[in-house]
Amino acid sequence: MVSNGHHSGNGPLKGIRVLDMTVWQFGPVSTAMMGDMGADVIKIEALDGDAGRGLWRASTLNMDLGQGRNAYFEACNRNKRGIAVNLKTEEGRQIIYKLVENADVFVQNYRQGVAERLGVGYDTLREINPMLVYGSANGYGPAGPDSHLPSFDGCGQARAGLMMSATQPDAEYPTRISQGVSDQMGAIMMCMGVLSALVCRNQQGIGQKIDASHLSANMWLQGLGISMSLLNNGQTFGSYEREAPTNPLSNVYKCKDGRCIQMMHLQPDPYWRPICRAMGMDDIIDDQRFTDMRARAENTVELVRIMDEKFASKTLDEWDTIFREFEVDFIYAKVQSITDLEDDVQVVANDYITDFEHPVLGDVKMCNHPNIYSETPAGLWREAPELGQHTEDILIEELGYDWDDIKELQDSGAIL
C-alpha cells in the first residue's frame, strides 16, 4: 500500500507560510490542500469564527461530531493552525500586517470590496510584502457588472451550466450535484493558481494577485464541451440517453442485483466480438444490425434491450469476474457510491482514504490528498483548529508579543 503522508508536514510546500482568511468551503479547501502539501497554514478568523463552524445547525446532514466539532469544518480546515483576530480594531490589523511581513501567500474569499474595507486588500498587503502571492476567491470574477454579487456552490453550478449538463432531457427541474462540487473545483483552481504564482515568484522575482471564481472553475470543469461548442457553432454535448445511446458499448447497464456497470468502449468495433463472446451473445455477433459502430448506432434501441436482458441475468460481481478473466481487457467500471469507496481495493492500495489519529475525535478516516509525491509525501497531519487555538503561541513565539501585550490585546477586543 502507498503511504501518502501521515503526521509529517514534510510535503512539497514545506517552508511556505500561508495566511488563510477564508470561510465556508471554496477558500478553506484551497488552503487545506496547501496544508496537505506541508505549508504552514494559519487560519485567521473573526472572533465569532468561520460561519462553517455552525453549518451543522442549518443542514439536514448529521455533521455534529460532538465536543464542539463538526464534519464540514474538519474536512475543510485540516492541516492548519488557527488564530482569532478582530480586524475592526487597529491592534487586530497590526497583527495581520506583522504576519504578512514574512508570509508567502494570503488567501481570502470575501465579496468584492470587503477585504479592502477590512484593511487586507491586495494593494494594502503588497505594500507590506511586495513578494506576496495573494489569492482572491469569488463568485463571478473580478470584473463585470456582477463581480460584486455573493455566490455559493449552487449559484456557481447554475450560472456556469453545470446543472444543465447534469440534467436529463425529460427532467422537470435542473439537477444540482451534491457535496459542494462547485466549491471543491474552485478550491482546486485557486490552489493551482497559488502554486503557479509561487513558481513565478521563484523564477521571475515578482509577487502577484490570483483570482479564481465559481464561474471560471465550473466552466473549466466543462472546458472540453464549452470549447467544442464554440468551435462547432453552438453544437453542444447532449445528456446521455441510456436507452438510445450512439454507442451502446459505452453505456450504463443494471445487473441482477440492482447494481450498475458503466461500459466505456470509445473505440467499440475491436471489442464487439469479444464482448458478445464474454456475455454469451454469440447469436448476434454477425447480425448485420450490429456488426459495426454505424450499424449499432442505427439499431441502438434494440441492442440496448438485448444487453439489458443479458446484464440482468447475472450480478455485478459475476459480470466483473467474467470480464476480468476474459482474454481481452474490457473497459468498464462498477458504479459506486461514495460509501463504497472505503472498501475499494484501489482506494485502499493507494491510501486515497487515510487514517488519522485526531486528538479530540480519536481514530478517524478522511479523504486523502489527491496527488502522490514520491519524495515529499502530502497528506493529513494536523486536525482543524479550534477557534483561536494558536493565537497566543503565534503572537508570542513568532511575532514578538509578550504576555502583557496579550492582556492588552484581549482587553481592547483585538483577540479572544
C-alpha positions in Angstrom: 0.0 0.0 0.0 1.2 3.5 -0.8 1.7 5.7 2.2 0.9 9.3 1.2 1.9 11.1 4.2 0.9 10.9 7.9 1.6 13.4 10.6 4.7 14.8 8.8 4.1 18.2 7.3 7.2 17.4 5.1 5.4 17.8 1.8 6.5 19.8 -1.3 5.4 23.1 0.2 7.3 22.8 3.5 8.7 26.2 4.3 5.9 28.1 2.7 3.7 30.2 5.0 0.0 30.7 4.0 -2.3 33.2 5.7 -5.8 31.9 5.3 -8.6 34.4 5.8 -11.3 32.3 4.1 -14.7 31.0 5.1 -17.1 28.2 4.2 -15.6 25.7 1.6 -14.2 27.3 -1.6 -11.3 29.2 0.1 -10.7 26.8 3.1 -10.3 23.7 0.9 -7.8 25.5 -1.3 -5.6 26.3 1.7 -6.2 22.9 3.2 -4.7 21.4 0.1 -1.6 23.6 0.6 -1.5 22.4 4.2 -1.7 18.8 2.9 1.5 19.6 0.9 3.3 20.8 4.1 2.7 24.6 4.0 2.3 26.3 7.4 -1.3 27.5 7.1 -2.5 29.9 9.6 -6.3 30.3 9.6 -7.3 33.8 10.6 -10.9 34.0 11.9 -13.0 36.7 13.3 -13.8 36.5 17.0 -17.1 34.7 16.2 -15.4 32.3 13.9 -15.8 31.0 10.4 -19.5 30.5 9.6 -18.7 26.9 8.6 -18.3 26.1 12.3 -22.0 26.4 12.7 -23.2 24.9 9.4 -24.4 21.7 11.1 -27.2 23.7 12.7 -28.7 24.5 9.3 -28.1 21.3 7.5 -30.1 18.1 7.2 -26.8 16.1 7.3 -25.6 14.8 10.6 -22.4 16.9 10.8 -22.2 17.2 14.6 -19.2 15.2 15.8 -19.6 16.2 19.4 -17.1 18.2 21.6 -17.6 21.3 19.5 -16.5 19.6 16.3 -18.4 19.3 13.0 -17.6 17.2 9.9 -17.8 20.1 7.5 -15.3 22.3 9.3 -13.0 19.4 10.0 -12.9 18.4 6.3 -12.4 21.9 5.0 -9.8 23.1 7.6 -7.4 20.3 8.3 -3.6 20.9 8.5 -4.0 24.4 9.8 -3.1 26.5 12.9 -5.7 29.0 14.0 -5.9 32.5 15.4 -8.9 34.7 16.1 -8.4 38.4 15.4 -10.8 41.4 15.3 -9.9 43.3 12.1 -12.2 46.1 13.1 -9.6 47.2 15.7 -6.2 48.8 14.8 -4.5 46.4 17.1 -6.0 43.5 15.2 -5.0 44.8 11.8 -1.4 45.3 13.0 -1.3 41.6 14.0 -2.2 40.7 10.4 0.3 43.1 9.0 3.1 41.6 11.1 2.2 38.2 9.8 2.2 39.4 6.2 5.7 40.6 6.5 7.0 37.1 6.5 4.2 35.3 4.7 4.4 33.8 1.2 0.7 33.5 0.5 -2.5 35.3 1.6 -5.9 33.9 0.6 -9.4 35.4 1.1 -12.8 34.7 -0.3 -14.9 37.8 0.8 -17.3 39.5 -1.5 -15.7 42.2 -3.7 -14.6 45.2 -1.5 -14.9 43.5 1.9 -11.2 42.7 2.2 -10.3 46.3 1.3 -12.7 47.7 3.9 -11.1 45.4 6.5 -7.7 46.7 5.5 -6.4 43.4 3.9 -6.9 44.1 0.2 -4.1 43.3 -2.2 -2.9 46.9 -2.7 -2.5 47.3 1.1 -0.7 44.0 1.7 1.7 44.2 -1.2 3.0 47.5 0.2 4.0 45.5 3.2 5.3 42.5 1.3 5.8 43.1 -2.5 6.6 39.4 -3.0 3.3 38.2 -1.5 1.1 35.8 -3.6 -2.4 37.0 -2.9 -5.4 34.7 -3.8 -8.9 36.1 -4.1 -11.7 33.5 -4.5 -15.1 34.9 -5.6 -18.3 34.1 -7.4 -18.2 35.6 -10.9 -14.7 37.0 -11.4 -13.1 40.4 -10.5 -14.5 42.3 -13.5 -18.0 42.9 -14.9 -21.4 44.1 -13.6 -22.0 41.1 -11.4 -18.5 40.8 -9.9 -19.8 42.2 -6.5 -22.6 39.6 -6.1 -22.4 36.9 -3.5 -22.2 33.3 -4.5 -22.5 29.8 -3.0 -22.0 26.4 -4.6 -25.4 26.1 -6.2 -25.0 29.6 -7.8 -21.8 28.5 -9.4 -23.3 25.3 -10.8 -26.3 27.2 -12.1 -24.6 30.1 -13.8 -21.8 28.0 -15.4 -24.1 25.5 -17.0 -23.1 22.6 -14.8 -26.6 21.9 -13.5 -27.9 21.7 -17.0 -25.0 19.4 -18.0 -26.1 17.0 -15.3 -29.8 17.1 -16.1 -31.7 14.5 -18.1 -33.7 15.9 -21.0 -37.1 14.9 -19.6 -36.4 16.3 -16.1 -38.8 19.0 -14.8 -36.0 20.8 -12.9 -32.3 21.1 -13.3 -30.1 18.7 -11.3 -27.8 20.2 -8.7 -24.8 18.0 -7.9 -24.3 17.4 -4.2 -21.3 17.8 -1.9 -20.3 21.3 -2.9 -18.5 20.3 -6.1 -18.5 23.9 -7.3 -16.6 25.0 -4.2 -14.3 22.0 -4.4 -13.4 22.7 -8.1 -12.9 26.4 -7.3 -10.6 25.4 -4.5 -8.5 23.2 -6.8 -8.2 26.1 -9.3 -7.2 28.5 -6.5 -4.6 26.1 -5.2 -3.2 25.7 -8.7 -3.1 29.4 -9.2 -1.2 30.0 -6.0 1.3 27.2 -6.8 1.9 28.7 -10.2 2.4 32.2 -8.8 4.9 30.7 -6.3 6.9 29.2 -9.1 6.7 32.6 -11.0 7.9 34.4 -7.9 10.8 32.0 -7.7 11.7 32.2 -11.4 10.8 35.9 -12.1 11.1 37.6 -8.7 7.6 39.0 -8.6 4.5 38.7 -6.3 1.0 38.9 -7.7 -2.7 38.5 -7.2 -4.7 35.5 -8.4 -8.4 35.5 -8.9 -10.4 32.3 -9.1 -14.2 32.1 -9.3 -17.1 29.7 -9.1 -17.9 30.7 -12.7 -14.5 30.1 -14.1 -13.8 26.9 -12.2 -17.1 25.3 -13.3 -16.6 26.4 -16.9 -13.1 24.8 -16.9 -14.6 21.6 -15.4 -16.7 21.6 -18.6 -13.9 23.1 -20.7 -13.9 20.4 -23.4 -17.6 20.8 -24.0 -17.5 24.6 -24.0 -14.6 24.9 -26.4 -16.0 22.2 -28.7 -19.4 24.1 -28.7 -17.6 27.3 -29.6 -15.6 25.6 -32.4 -18.8 23.9 -33.7 -21.1 26.9 -34.0 -23.0 26.2 -30.8 -23.4 22.4 -31.1 -23.3 21.1 -27.6 -23.0 17.8 -25.8 -26.4 16.4 -25.0 -27.2 14.4 -21.9 -26.5 10.7 -22.1 -29.5 8.8 -23.5 -29.2 5.5 -21.8 -32.0 3.7 -23.8 -30.7 5.1 -27.2 -27.0 5.9 -27.0 -25.0 6.5 -30.1 -22.6 3.8 -28.9 -24.3 1.0 -26.8 -20.8 -0.3 -25.8 -20.3 3.0 -23.9 -23.4 2.9 -21.7 -24.6 2.0 -18.2 -26.4 -1.3 -17.5 -28.2 -2.7 -14.5 -27.3 -6.1 -13.2 -29.3 -8.8 -11.5 -28.6 -7.5 -8.0 -29.7 -3.9 -8.9 -26.2 -2.6 -9.1 -24.9 -1.0 -12.3 -21.9 -1.2 -14.5 -20.5 1.5 -16.8 -19.1 0.3 -20.1 -16.7 2.7 -21.8 -15.5 1.4 -25.1 -15.0 4.6 -27.1 -13.5 2.6 -30.0 -16.1 -0.1 -29.9 -15.5 -2.1 -33.1 -12.5 -4.1 -31.8 -14.5 -5.1 -28.7 -17.7 -6.1 -30.4 -16.9 -9.8 -31.0 -15.1 -10.3 -27.6 -18.0 -8.7 -25.7 -20.5 -10.9 -27.5 -18.5 -14.0 -26.6 -17.9 -13.0 -23.0 -21.6 -12.2 -22.5 -23.0 -15.2 -24.3 -24.4 -13.2 -27.2 -22.8 -15.3 -29.9 -26.0 -15.4 -31.8 -25.7 -11.7 -32.7 -22.0 -11.5 -33.4 -22.6 -11.5 -37.2 -26.0 -9.8 -37.1 -25.9 -7.1 -39.8 -27.7 -4.7 -37.5 -24.8 -4.6 -35.0 -21.6 -5.5 -36.9 -20.0 -2.1 -36.8 -20.4 1.2 -35.0 -22.6 2.8 -37.6 -25.0 -0.2 -37.7 -25.2 -0.3 -33.9 -26.0 3.4 -33.8 -28.8 2.9 -36.2 -30.2 0.0 -34.2 -29.2 1.2 -30.7 -32.6 0.8 -29.0 -32.8 -2.9 -29.9 -29.2 -3.6 -28.9 -29.6 -1.9 -25.6 -32.7 -4.0 -25.0 -30.7 -7.2 -25.7 -27.8 -6.1 -23.5 -30.2 -5.1 -20.7 -31.6 -8.6 -20.6 -28.1 -10.1 -20.6 -26.8 -7.9 -17.8 -29.9 -8.6 -15.8 -29.1 -12.3 -15.8 -26.1 -12.0 -13.5 -24.9 -9.9 -10.5 -22.4 -7.2 -10.9 -19.7 -9.2 -9.2 -20.4 -12.2 -11.5 -20.0 -9.9 -14.6 -16.9 -8.4 -13.0 -15.4 -11.9 -12.7 -16.3 -12.8 -16.2 -14.8 -9.7 -17.7 -11.6 -9.9 -15.6 -11.0 -13.5 -16.6 -11.6 -13.0 -20.3 -8.7 -12.8 -22.8 -9.4 -9.2 -23.6 -9.1 -6.2 -21.2 -12.6 -4.7 -21.3 -13.0 -1.1 -20.4 -15.6 -0.8 -17.7 -16.2 0.1 -14.0 -18.6 -0.7 -11.2 -20.9 2.2 -10.4 -20.2 3.0 -6.8 -21.5 5.4 -4.2 -19.1 7.4 -2.0 -19.8 5.0 0.9 -18.4 2.1 -1.3 -15.0 3.8 -1.6 -13.6 3.0 1.8 -13.5 -0.7 0.8 -12.4 -0.2 -2.8 -9.2 -2.2 -3.3 -7.6 0.6 -5.4 -8.6 3.3 -2.8 -7.0 1.2 -0.1 -3.9 0.3 -2.1 -3.2 4.0 -2.9 -4.2 5.4 0.5 -6.8 7.6 -1.1 -8.8 7.4 2.1 -6.4 7.6 5.0 -6.4 7.0 8.7 -5.8 9.9 11.1 -5.5 10.0 14.9 -7.5 13.0 15.8 -6.6 14.4 19.3 -10.3 15.0 20.1 -12.2 12.6 18.0 -9.8 9.6 18.2 -9.1 7.4 15.1 -10.9 8.8 12.1 -10.7 8.3 8.3 -10.7 11.1 5.8 -10.3 11.6 2.1 -6.6 12.0 1.4 -4.7 14.5 -0.7 -5.3 13.5 -4.4 -1.7 13.5 -5.6 1.1 11.1 -4.6 4.6 12.6 -4.3 7.5 10.0 -4.3 9.9 12.0 -2.1 7.9 14.6 -0.2 4.6 13.0 0.7 1.5 15.0 1.2 -1.4 14.1 3.5 -3.3 14.6 6.7 -1.1 15.5 9.6 -3.0 18.1 11.7 -6.6 18.4 12.7 -8.7 21.6 12.1 -8.0 24.2 14.8 -10.4 25.2 17.5 -11.3 28.9 17.3 -8.3 30.9 18.2 -6.4 27.8 19.3 -2.9 29.1 18.4 -3.4 32.8 18.8 -1.1 33.3 21.9 1.6 30.9 20.6 1.9 32.6 17.3 1.8 36.1 18.8 4.5 35.3 21.4 6.7 32.9 19.7 6.6 34.3 16.1 5.6 38.0 16.3 7.5 39.1 19.4 4.5 39.9 21.6 4.7 39.2 25.4 2.1 38.3 27.9 1.4 41.9 28.9 0.8 42.6 25.2 -1.6 39.7 25.1 -3.6 41.1 28.1 -3.8 44.5 26.4 -5.0 42.9 23.1 -7.6 40.9 24.9 -8.8 44.0 26.9 -9.1 46.0 23.6 -11.1 43.3 22.0 -8.5 42.6 19.3 -8.2 38.9 20.2 -10.1 36.4 22.2 
